[in-house]
């Protein structure tokens, strides 16, 4: 069942229709202003040269230059608008992907986030390239051909023949060079794979002669890759030359045909030159689209795939949910991932209670905490508040300062909150010893920090906004006595403030701060209740001595 607070996002950014309309308006007036060139030629040949009027020449030249200046401004504005459209599209997709709940990230038909971003980037490139402007200008090609037909039908027929030739040459170039490029990439990947495998066995069981044979095989693959790369480059160079030659011949043919029609008194000299300019304008968009056709096709396919993937995804967060301050936890019919046949788990905690989760190694303690974390909660069909914060046993940090990691890279972070969180996590002394304090890059700090301080840094991030429920995975592992005391004091202070804490308990000292214990075994509950009664059952002698139980508690 889809969460009503979630909904399918729009792939297009706000204002897309307005930006596309702006591109259309700029294209309309831009192409209209480009007719100033052909009209200027017509007037020069038919009016200025006939009347020998300098004043007319100056007037026509000033008007034409002014119109072309306006065209330059419009063309620049259209280019910036297309670039902005591509950037905002990419940012919109990035935002939509960034707010996908972790447990739903694999529901894009098995497509990773990186693949979704790459598809959006290909669409952005297609919009920002000259291809975007060419697509806006291509609707004017029939108008330019109609203008040539008004001069003379033969001129329009020659232009259409030229356009067909340009499209055919581009198609042949893409068709023939594509196979060579694919072969080059295939051999390149094979060569990289072989090289990596050889290097991975440098200290292995390969004999010297085998290693030499493998490197010779690698060189052969590389030579094949370079051969196909050269073949593709030759084909592309051949057809690029053929395309330039064809366009030059086409312009000369248009001028020659126009001159022939002038000699037959079927066309004026001005129209002859104007027809050549109109031909260039008609060729431009078609040539650009044909040249960038693989990019356009890739962008079109990626757009189709993005629509299908986002449509297949049942729901997306419209906005970050507001933190719920309810510190009560009620887990009902909770099934842990990886334990198919285990009975569902049920337990309930009141505000301020501390729960220790105990059990043998592999009993499902970490799986329970992950199931209760906000990123995974909706996977189990239960109601878990967004105020939960989970700290993994081996936390991950991101490139940035210690302050940024503690605040979770929030823009509205305050120094007081970061200092308080660092103090409560027992990091004040370690941070003071750093040259730049909280502004120290986290990678620099972690080079010298032991595992205990790394965990407490993640703890500081988790308590930055005083979450209602704190989930700690193995918090006392690798902690020195002072670290154990700091975390114990933090848990007790949270309990007095009415905030709930759940953690996996392996350290004997940790059990002193809990009110309740949950005993897990094979992904199901063996007991839940007051600490002393559950601990007595857990430590009671068994018919078969289970060393894993004892080791997991005291290690």
C-alpha positions in Angstrom: 0.0 0.0 0.0 1.4 3.4 -1.0 2.0 5.9 1.7 -0.3 8.8 1.1 2.4 11.3 2.1 4.4 10.1 -1.0 3.7 10.8 -4.6 5.2 10.4 -8.0 7.6 13.3 -8.8 7.5 15.3 -11.9 10.5 14.7 -14.1 10.3 18.2 -15.6 11.2 21.2 -13.4 8.7 24.0 -12.7 8.5 26.5 -15.5 9.4 24.0 -18.2 6.5 25.0 -20.4 7.4 28.7 -20.0 11.1 28.1 -20.8 10.1 26.0 -23.9 7.7 28.7 -25.0 10.5 31.2 -24.5 12.9 29.1 -26.7 10.1 29.0 -29.3 9.6 32.7 -29.3 13.3 33.5 -29.6 13.6 30.9 -32.4 10.7 32.4 -34.3 11.9 36.0 -34.2 15.6 34.9 -34.6 14.9 33.0 -37.8 12.7 35.8 -39.0 15.5 38.3 -38.5 17.9 36.0 -40.4 15.8 36.7 -43.5 17.4 40.2 -43.3 20.5 38.8 -45.1 18.7 37.4 -48.1 16.5 40.5 -48.3 19.6 42.7 -48.1 21.1 40.9 -51.1 17.9 41.3 -53.0 17.8 45.0 -52.4 21.5 45.4 -53.2 21.2 43.8 -56.6 17.7 44.9 -57.6 17.6 48.4 -56.1 21.1 49.8 -55.1 23.0 48.7 -58.2 20.2 49.6 -60.5 19.8 53.2 -59.0 23.4 53.7 -57.9 22.0 55.3 -54.8 24.6 55.6 -52.0 21.9 56.8 -49.6 19.8 53.7 -50.2 22.9 51.5 -49.6 23.7 53.2 -46.3 20.1 53.0 -45.1 19.8 49.3 -46.0 23.1 48.5 -44.4 22.3 50.2 -41.2 18.9 48.5 -40.9 20.4 45.1 -41.7 23.2 45.5 -39.2 20.6 46.6 -36.5 18.4 43.6 -37.3 21.4 41.2 -37.1 22.5 42.7 -33.8 19.0 42.0 -32.4 19.3 38.5 -33.8 22.6 38.0 -31.9 21.0 39.0 -28.6 18.1 36.7 -29.2 20.3 33.8 -30.1 22.5 34.3 -27.0 19.3 34.5 -24.9 18.0 31.3 -26.4 21.2 29.5 -25.8 21.2 30.6 -22.1 17.6 29.5 -21.8 18.4 26.1 -23.2 21.4 25.7 -20.9 19.2 26.8 -17.9 16.5 24.3 -18.9 19.1 21.5 -19.1 20.6 22.4 -15.7 17.2 22.7 -13.9 16.2 19.4 -15.4 19.3 17.7 -14.0 18.8 19.4 -10.6 15.2 18.2 -10.6 16.2 14.6 -11.2 19.0 14.9 -8.7 16.5 16.1 -6.1 14.0 13.4 -6.9 16.7 10.7 -6.7 18.2 12.2 -3.5 15.0 11.8 -1.5 14.3 8.2 -2.4 13.9 6.2 0.8 16.8 3.7 1.1 14.5 0.7 1.2 12.8 1.8 -2.0 15.9 2.7 -4.0 16.0 -0.8 -5.6 12.4 -0.5 -6.9 13.4 1.4 -10.1 13.3 -1.9 -12.0 16.8 -2.8 -10.6 18.4 0.5 -11.9 20.9 2.1 -9.6 20.9 5.8 -8.6 24.1 6.3 -10.6 22.4 5.0 -13.7 19.5 7.3 -13.2 21.8 10.3 -12.8 23.8 9.3 -15.9 20.6 9.2 -17.9 19.6 12.6 -16.7 23.0 14.0 -17.6 22.7 12.7 -21.2 19.5 14.6 -21.6 21.1 17.7 -20.1 23.9 17.4 -22.6 21.5 17.0 -25.5 19.6 20.1 -24.5 22.7 22.3 -23.9 24.4 21.2 -27.1 23.7 22.9 -30.5 21.2 20.1 -30.9 18.7 21.9 -28.7 18.8 25.0 -30.8 18.7 22.9 -34.0 15.6 21.1 -32.9 14.0 24.5 -32.3 15.1 25.7 -35.8 14.2 22.6 -37.8 10.6 23.8 -38.0 11.8 26.6 -40.2 13.4 24.4 -42.8 10.1 24.0 -44.7 9.7 27.8 -44.6 13.1 28.3 -46.1 12.4 25.6 -48.8 9.1 27.4 -49.5 11.0 30.7 -49.9 13.3 29.0 -52.5 10.2 27.6 -54.3 8.9 31.2 -54.5 12.1 32.2 -56.3 11.9 29.1 -58.5 10.7 25.5 -58.0 14.1 24.1 -59.3 15.9 25.9 -56.5 13.7 24.2 -53.9 14.2 20.8 -55.5 17.9 21.2 -55.5 17.9 22.2 -51.8 15.8 19.1 -50.9 18.2 16.9 -52.9 21.1 18.4 -51.0 19.4 17.8 -47.6 18.8 14.2 -48.5 22.4 13.8 -49.4 23.5 15.3 -46.0 21.2 13.0 -44.1 22.5 10.0 -46.1 26.1 10.8 -45.5 25.6 11.3 -41.7 23.6 8.0 -41.6 26.4 6.1 -43.3 29.0 7.7 -41.1 27.2 6.7 -37.9 26.4 3.3 -39.2 29.8 2.3 -40.4 31.8 3.9 -37.6 29.6 2.6 -34.8 30.6 -1.1 -35.3 34.3 -0.1 -35.3 33.8 2.0 -32.1 32.0 -0.9 -30.4 34.7 -3.3 -31.2 37.3 -0.9 -30.0 35.5 -0.5 -26.7 35.0 -4.2 -26.3 38.7 -4.9 -26.8 39.6 -2.1 -24.5 37.5 -3.5 -21.7 39.0 -6.9 -22.3 42.5 -5.5 -22.1 41.8 -3.7 -18.9 40.3 -6.8 -17.4 43.3 -8.9 -18.3 45.8 -6.3 -17.0 43.9 -6.2 -13.7 43.9 -9.9 -13.4 47.7 -10.1 -14.1 48.4 -7.4 -11.5 46.2 -9.2 -9.0 48.4 -12.3 -9.4 51.8 -10.6 -9.3 52.5 -12.4 -6.0 50.4 -15.4 -6.8 51.1 -18.8 -8.4 51.8 -17.5 -12.0 55.1 -18.7 -13.4 57.3 -16.2 -15.2 56.6 -17.7 -18.6 52.9 -17.7 -18.0 53.1 -14.0 -17.0 55.0 -13.2 -20.2 52.4 -15.0 -22.2 49.6 -13.1 -20.6 51.3 -9.7 -21.2 51.8 -10.7 -24.8 48.1 -11.6 -25.0 47.3 -8.2 -23.4 49.3 -6.4 -26.1 47.5 -8.3 -28.8 44.2 -7.2 -27.4 45.4 -3.6 -27.1 46.6 -3.7 -30.7 43.2 -4.9 -31.9 41.5 -2.2 -29.9 43.8 0.5 -31.4 43.2 -1.0 -34.9 39.5 -0.6 -34.5 39.9 2.9 -33.1 42.0 3.8 -36.1 39.4 2.3 -38.4 36.6 4.3 -36.8 38.7 7.5 -36.9 39.4 6.9 -40.6 35.7 6.4 -41.4 34.7 9.5 -39.4 37.3 11.6 -41.1 36.3 10.2 -44.5 32.7 11.1 -44.1 33.4 14.5 -42.5 35.4 15.4 -45.6 32.6 14.0 -47.8 30.0 16.1 -45.9 32.0 19.3 -46.2 32.6 18.6 -49.9 29.0 17.9 -50.5 27.9 21.2 -48.8 30.4 23.2 -50.8 29.3 21.5 -54.0 25.6 22.1 -53.1 26.2 25.8 -52.6 28.1 26.1 -55.8 25.3 24.1 -57.6 22.7 26.5 -56.1 24.7 29.5 -57.3 25.2 27.9 -60.8 21.5 27.0 -61.1 20.6 30.5 -60.0 22.9 32.0 -62.6 21.4 29.8 -65.3 17.9 31.0 -64.4 19.1 34.6 -64.5 20.5 34.0 -68.0 17.0 32.7 -68.9 15.4 35.7 -67.3 13.6 33.5 -64.9 15.3 34.9 -61.8 16.9 38.2 -60.7 20.5 38.5 -59.6 19.5 39.4 -56.1 17.3 36.3 -55.8 20.2 34.2 -57.1 22.4 35.3 -54.1 19.5 35.2 -51.7 18.7 31.6 -52.7 22.3 30.6 -51.7 21.8 32.2 -48.2 18.4 30.5 -47.8 20.0 27.2 -48.7 22.6 27.6 -45.9 19.9 28.4 -43.4 17.9 25.4 -44.5 21.0 23.1 -44.3 22.1 24.3 -40.8 19.5 22.7 -38.5 19.3 19.4 -40.5 23.1 19.1 -40.5 23.3 19.7 -36.8 20.6 17.2 -36.0 22.1 14.6 -38.3 25.6 15.2 -36.8 24.4 14.8 -33.2 21.8 12.1 -34.0 23.4 9.5 -31.7 23.3 12.0 -28.8 19.7 12.8 -29.6 18.8 9.1 -29.8 20.5 8.4 -26.5 18.7 11.3 -24.8 15.4 10.2 -26.3 15.8 6.6 -25.1 17.0 7.8 -21.6 14.0 10.1 -21.4 11.7 7.2 -22.2 13.5 5.0 -19.6 13.4 7.7 -16.9 9.6 8.0 -17.4 9.1 4.3 -17.1 11.4 4.0 -14.1 9.8 6.8 -12.2 6.3 5.6 -13.2 7.2 2.1 -12.0 8.3 3.4 -8.7 5.2 3.4 -6.5 5.9 6.6 -4.6 8.4 9.3 -3.9 8.7 11.7 -1.0 7.3 15.1 -2.0 9.1 16.8 0.9 11.2 15.7 3.9 8.9 14.5 6.7 8.8 16.5 9.9 10.5 14.9 12.9 8.0 13.3 15.3 8.9 13.8 18.9 7.0 10.7 20.1 9.5 8.6 21.9 7.3 5.6 22.3 8.2 2.5 20.1 5.6 -0.1 19.3 6.8 -2.9 17.0 4.1 -5.3 16.0 4.6 -8.4 13.8 8.0 -7.2 12.9 9.9 -9.6 10.6 13.6 -9.2 10.2 15.3 -9.4 6.8 17.3 -12.6 6.3 15.2 -14.7 8.6 12.4 -16.1 6.5 11.0 -18.7 9.0 11.3 -16.7 12.1 8.3 -15.7 14.1 7.3 -12.0 14.1 8.7 -9.8 16.9 6.5 -7.8 19.2 7.6 -5.3 21.8 6.6 -1.9 23.2 8.6 0.9 24.9 7.4 3.9 26.7 9.1 7.3 26.6 12.5 7.4 28.2 13.0 3.7 28.4 16.3 2.1 27.5 16.2 -1.3 25.7 19.2 -3.5 25.4 19.1 -6.1 22.6 21.1 -9.3 23.4 21.7 -12.6 21.6 24.3 -14.7 20.0 26.3 -13.6 17.0 24.0 -13.6 13.9 20.8 -13.5 16.0 19.5 -10.5 14.2 20.4 -7.7 16.6 21.7 -5.4 13.9 18.9 -6.4 11.6 16.4 -5.2 14.2 18.0 -1.8 14.5 18.1 -1.4 10.8 14.4 -2.3 10.6 13.6 0.3 13.1 15.6 3.0 11.3 13.5 5.6 9.3 15.2 4.6 6.0 14.0 1.0 6.4 10.8 1.3 8.3 8.3 1.4 5.5 9.7 -2.0 4.2 7.9 -3.8 7.0 4.5 -2.1 6.8 4.6 -0.7 10.3 4.3 2.8 11.6 7.7 4.0 12.8 8.2 7.7 13.5 10.7 9.8 11.6 12.4 10.9 14.8 14.6 7.8 14.9 18.4 8.1 14.4 20.5 5.0 13.7 24.3 4.7 14.3 25.9 1.7 12.6 28.7 -0.2 14.2 31.1 1.0 11.4 29.7 4.4 10.5 30.4 6.2 7.2 31.5 9.8 7.0 31.5 12.1 4.0 34.0 14.5 2.5 33.7 17.8 4.4 34.5 19.2 7.8 33.8 17.7 11.2 31.2 20.4 11.7 29.4 19.5 8.5 29.4 15.8 9.4 28.1 16.5 12.9 25.3 18.7 11.5 24.5 16.3 8.7 25.4 19.0 6.2 22.4 21.1 7.2 22.5 24.7 5.9 20.8 26.0 9.0 23.3 24.4 11.4 24.3 26.4 14.5 27.7 26.4 16.2 26.0 25.9 19.6 24.2 22.7 18.6 27.4 21.3 17.1 29.5 22.1 20.2 26.8 20.6 22.5 26.6 17.4 20.4 30.4 17.0 20.3 30.5 17.6 24.1 27.8 15.1 24.9 29.5 12.5 22.7 32.8 13.1 24.5 34.7 14.6 21.5 35.5 18.1 22.9 39.0 17.3 24.0 39.8 15.4 20.8 38.5 18.3 18.6 40.4 20.9 20.7 43.6 19.1 19.8 43.0 19.6 16.1 44.5 22.7 14.5 41.3 23.8 12.9 38.9 22.4 15.5 35.4 21.7 14.1 36.5 23.1 10.7 39.1 20.3 10.3 38.4 18.1 7.3 37.0 14.8 8.5 39.5 12.7 6.5 42.4 14.5 8.2 40.9 13.9 11.7 40.1 10.3 11.1 43.7 9.5 10.1 44.8 9.8 13.7 41.5 9.0 15.5 40.9 5.4 16.9 37.7 3.5 16.2 36.3 4.6 19.5 36.4 8.3 18.5 35.1 7.6 15.1 32.0 6.0 16.6 31.5 8.9 19.0 31.7 11.3 16.0 28.8 9.4 14.4 27.1 9.5 17.8 27.5 13.3 17.8 25.8 13.5 14.4 22.9 11.3 15.6 22.2 13.4 18.7 22.6 16.7 16.9 18.9 17.3 17.0 18.1 15.3 20.1 16.2 12.5 18.4 13.2 11.0 20.2 14.6 7.5 19.6 18.3 6.7 19.3 19.3 3.3 17.8 22.9 2.3 18.5 24.6 -0.7 17.0 27.3 -2.1 19.3 28.1 1.3 20.9 30.5 0.1 23.6 32.7 -2.0 21.3 36.3 -0.8 21.2 35.5 2.0 23.7 38.0 2.6 26.5 36.6 2.8 30.1 36.1 6.6 29.7 34.2 6.1 26.4 31.9 3.5 28.0 31.2 6.0 30.8 30.5 8.8 28.4 28.0 6.8 26.3 26.4 5.4 29.5 26.0 8.9 30.9 24.5 10.1 27.6 21.9 7.3 27.6 21.0 8.0 31.2 20.6 11.7 30.4 18.4 10.9 27.4 16.2 8.6 29.6 15.7 11.4 32.2 14.7 13.7 29.3 12.0 11.2 28.1 14.0 10.1 25.1 14.2 6.4 24.2 17.4 4.5 23.4 17.7 1.1 21.9 21.2 -0.5 21.5 22.8 -3.9 21.0 24.3 -4.9 24.3 27.6 -6.9 24.3 29.5 -5.1 27.0 28.6 -6.1 30.6 28.8 -2.5 31.7 26.1 -1.5 29.2 23.5 -3.6 30.9 23.5 -1.3 33.9 21.7 1.5 32.1 18.9 -0.6 30.5 15.5 -1.1 32.0 14.4 -3.8 29.5 16.1 -6.5 27.5 15.1 -8.1 24.3 16.7 -11.5 23.7 16.9 -12.5 20.1 17.8 -15.8 18.6 17.7 -16.7 14.8 15.8 -13.5 14.1 13.0 -14.1 16.6 12.3 -13.1 20.2 13.3 -15.5 23.0 12.2 -13.1 25.6 11.3 -9.5 26.3 10.8 -7.8 29.7 12.6 -6.3 32.7 16.4 -6.6 32.5 17.1 -8.8 35.5 14.5 -11.5 34.6 15.6 -11.7 30.9 19.3 -11.7 31.8 18.8 -14.5 34.3 17.2 -16.6 31.6 19.9 -15.7 29.1 22.8 -16.7 31.4 21.1 -19.8 32.8 22.9 -23.1 32.2 21.9 -25.1 29.1 22.1 -28.7 28.2 24.6 -27.9 25.5 27.2 -25.3 26.4 26.8 -22.4 23.9 30.1 -20.5 23.9 28.9 -18.0 21.3 26.4 -16.7 23.8 29.0 -15.9 26.5 31.5 -14.5 24.0 28.9 -12.2 22.4 28.0 -10.7 25.8 31.4 -10.1 27.2 33.6 -9.5 24.1 
